[in-house]
Amino acid sequence: MLKTLRSLFGPGSGGPTPAIPAGNRVYAVGDVHGCLALFNLLIAAIEADDAARKGADTTIVLLGDLIDRGPDSAGVVVAARALAARRKVRLLMGNHEEMMLDALQSTEVLKHFLRYGGRETVLSYLADPAAYHLAEIDAAQALFRAAVPPEHLAFLQAMEDQIAIGDYLFVHAGVRPEVLLDQQRVADLRWIREPFLSHRNSFGPVVVHGHTITDKPEVRPNRIGIDTGAYRTGRLTALGLEGTARWLIEAVTDEQGAVSAASRTLA
């Protein structure tokens, strides 16, 4: 089911209301984790939502972790590349993309990668999964290297670490509190949970992130988390931003495993 939840956020919390620059619109997409059907539905919903609004310079930000855990990481990369060919798209590198790229170079990292969702990614690329199941780690790495197209590698390697638009900062995992944004460690941008998640003071911009799964989008004055655990919950979330307005779009798989579309507006 697709739910469009408009006007979910009020101005709210005391200081100036964060805003996207005039004439711009942004959609941020949470962790896809190989869930191709949900990703395709969510992107279709975003494009329909964008077309229904007045003209704007629209950017789609993918918050990282396109791959791993879900059934079709290779398909998600294909779909993301196709999206970037026709729309203005910016991509953040998640910790799972980092692990994948490192796993192609190091068998020790590959062992770790396979335990944390990478096995599904490897299998999504292989034409002969049986050969992988019979292979020792060095041979498995060679099979994986040979199966990943060079254009996919280039696409993943070009991902960014942080993206600033207006009063918002988009990162995969979060930021280290009390550290200047231009001095953040890449490891924190891709991997941090605490002390970021429990920090209550301002980071400067509002930080929009994924990485940490929550039952529903987590909206706080200083951050907005939109990883709703697509591979586990069947729900993939996007955040829309324009001016001071904010809204959510969610693609959801029902209990029978079917992905359907419907919309609902909240006052």
C-alpha positions in Angstrom: 0.0 0.0 0.0 1.2 3.5 -0.8 0.4 6.2 1.7 0.9 9.9 1.1 0.9 11.6 4.4 0.9 15.4 3.9 1.1 18.1 6.5 2.4 15.7 9.0 4.7 18.1 10.6 3.8 21.4 12.2 6.2 24.3 12.5 6.7 23.4 15.9 9.5 23.5 18.2 10.5 27.0 19.0 13.2 28.4 16.7 13.0 29.3 13.1 11.3 26.8 10.9 13.8 24.9 8.7 13.4 25.4 5.0 14.4 24.3 1.6 15.5 27.3 -0.7 12.7 28.8 -2.8 12.0 27.1 -6.1 13.5 23.8 -4.9 11.9 20.5 -3.8 13.6 17.5 -2.3 12.6 13.9 -1.8 14.8 11.8 0.5 14.5 8.0 0.3 15.4 5.8 3.2 17.3 2.5 3.2 16.1 0.3 0.3 18.2 -2.8 1.2 17.5 -4.7 -2.0 13.7 -4.3 -2.0 13.2 -3.6 -5.7 9.4 -3.8 -5.8 9.1 -1.3 -3.0 11.7 1.0 -4.5 10.0 1.0 -7.9 6.6 1.8 -6.3 8.0 4.5 -4.1 9.9 6.2 -7.0 6.7 6.1 -9.1 4.8 7.7 -6.2 7.5 10.3 -5.8 7.3 11.2 -9.5 3.5 11.4 -9.4 3.6 13.6 -6.3 6.2 15.8 -7.9 4.2 16.1 -11.1 1.0 17.0 -9.1 2.8 20.0 -7.5 3.8 23.3 -9.1 7.1 23.3 -11.0 10.3 23.2 -9.0 13.9 22.2 -9.2 13.5 18.7 -7.8 16.2 16.6 -6.3 15.9 13.0 -5.2 18.4 12.1 -2.4 19.0 8.4 -1.8 20.2 8.0 1.7 22.4 4.9 1.1 22.1 1.2 1.8 20.5 0.5 -1.5 22.0 -3.0 -1.2 22.1 -6.1 1.1 19.6 -8.1 3.1 16.7 -7.8 0.6 16.2 -10.1 -2.4 17.4 -8.0 -5.4 20.3 -5.6 -4.7 21.6 -5.8 -8.2 18.1 -4.8 -9.5 17.9 -1.9 -7.1 21.3 -0.6 -8.4 20.0 -1.0 -12.0 16.8 1.0 -11.0 18.8 3.7 -9.2 21.1 4.2 -12.2 18.0 4.4 -14.5 16.5 7.0 -12.1 19.7 9.0 -12.1 19.7 9.0 -15.9 16.3 10.7 -16.1 16.1 12.8 -12.9 18.3 14.9 -10.7 19.5 12.4 -8.2 22.1 12.6 -5.5 23.3 9.5 -3.7 24.9 9.0 -0.3 27.1 6.0 0.5 25.8 3.8 3.3 27.9 1.5 5.4 26.6 -1.5 3.3 28.0 0.1 0.1 31.2 0.7 1.9 31.4 -2.9 2.9 30.6 -4.2 -0.5 33.4 -2.1 -2.2 35.9 -3.2 0.5 34.7 -6.8 0.2 35.7 -6.9 -3.4 39.3 -6.1 -2.4 39.6 -8.0 0.9 38.5 -11.6 1.7 38.4 -10.7 5.5 35.9 -7.9 4.8 34.0 -10.2 2.5 33.5 -12.7 5.3 32.1 -9.9 7.5 30.0 -8.6 4.5 28.4 -12.0 3.9 27.3 -12.3 7.5 25.5 -8.9 7.5 23.4 -9.1 4.4 26.0 -9.2 1.7 25.2 -12.8 0.8 21.9 -11.7 -0.7 23.8 -9.1 -2.7 26.3 -11.6 -4.1 23.6 -14.0 -5.1 21.6 -11.2 -6.8 24.6 -10.6 -9.1 25.5 -14.2 -9.9 24.2 -16.1 -12.9 25.2 -19.4 -11.3 24.5 -19.3 -7.5 25.5 -23.0 -7.2 29.1 -22.2 -8.0 29.1 -19.7 -5.2 27.8 -22.2 -2.7 30.6 -24.6 -3.6 33.4 -22.0 -3.6 36.0 -21.2 -0.9 36.3 -17.6 0.1 38.9 -16.6 -2.5 36.9 -18.2 -5.3 33.7 -16.7 -4.1 35.3 -13.2 -4.1 36.6 -13.9 -7.7 33.0 -14.8 -8.8 31.6 -11.7 -7.2 34.2 -9.4 -8.8 33.5 -10.9 -12.2 29.7 -10.6 -11.8 29.5 -6.9 -10.8 29.4 -4.7 -13.9 32.1 -1.9 -14.0 29.3 0.7 -14.3 27.8 -0.5 -11.1 31.1 -0.1 -9.3 31.6 3.4 -10.7 28.0 4.3 -9.6 28.7 3.1 -6.0 32.1 4.6 -5.8 30.7 8.1 -6.8 28.3 8.2 -3.9 28.7 11.2 -1.5 29.2 11.4 2.2 27.0 14.3 3.1 24.6 16.7 1.2 23.5 20.1 2.4 20.4 21.7 1.0 19.0 24.7 2.7 18.5 24.1 6.4 18.8 20.3 6.0 21.8 18.0 6.0 21.4 14.6 4.5 23.7 11.8 5.7 23.4 8.0 5.8 23.8 7.4 9.6 24.2 10.7 11.4 26.8 13.1 12.7 29.1 13.3 15.7 27.6 15.9 18.1 29.8 18.9 18.9 32.0 18.3 15.8 31.9 20.8 13.0 30.1 19.4 9.9 33.1 19.9 7.7 35.2 18.0 10.2 33.0 14.9 10.5 34.7 11.5 10.2 33.4 9.5 7.2 33.1 6.5 9.5 30.6 8.4 11.7 28.6 9.7 8.7 28.1 6.0 7.6 28.0 4.1 10.8 27.2 6.2 13.9 24.2 5.5 16.2 25.1 6.9 19.6 25.7 9.6 20.8 23.9 11.0 17.7 20.5 9.4 18.2 20.0 10.6 21.8 21.5 14.0 21.3 18.8 16.7 22.0 20.6 19.9 21.0 20.8 21.4 17.5 23.3 20.1 15.0 22.9 23.4 13.1 20.9 22.1 10.1 18.2 19.4 10.6 19.9 16.1 9.9 17.9 13.7 7.7 19.2 10.1 7.9 18.5 6.4 7.6 20.7 3.6 9.0 18.7 3.0 12.3 15.4 1.2 11.9 12.4 2.6 13.7 8.8 1.5 13.5 7.7 4.8 12.0 9.7 7.9 10.8 11.3 9.5 13.8 10.8 13.3 13.7 12.7 15.4 16.2 13.6 19.1 16.1 17.2 18.3 15.3 16.9 15.2 13.1 14.5 13.1 11.0 15.1 9.4 10.7 13.4 7.6 7.8 14.7 4.0 7.9 11.5 2.0 8.4 13.2 -1.3 7.8 12.0 -2.1 4.3 13.6 -5.6 4.1 12.1 -6.5 7.5 8.8 -4.6 7.7 7.9 -4.3 4.1 7.7 -0.5 4.4 9.9 2.0 2.5 9.7 5.6 3.4 10.5 8.9 1.7 10.5 12.4 3.1 9.3 15.3 0.9 10.5 18.9 1.5 9.6 22.2 -0.1 10.0 25.6 1.6 8.9 24.9 5.2 6.5 22.1 4.2 7.3 18.4 5.0 5.4 15.3 4.0 5.9 11.5 3.8 5.4 9.0 1.1 5.5 5.3 2.0 5.4 2.2 -0.1 4.2 -0.9 1.9 3.8 -4.6 1.2 0.6 -6.1 2.6 0.3 -9.3 4.6 -0.2 -11.4 1.5 3.1 -10.1 0.1 1.5 -7.9 -2.5 2.6 -4.3 -3.1 -0.4 -2.1 -3.9 -1.0 1.7 -4.1 -3.4 3.9 -2.2 -3.1 7.4 -0.8 -4.2 9.1 2.4 -3.9 12.8 3.5 -3.5 13.8 7.1 -4.6 17.2 8.2 
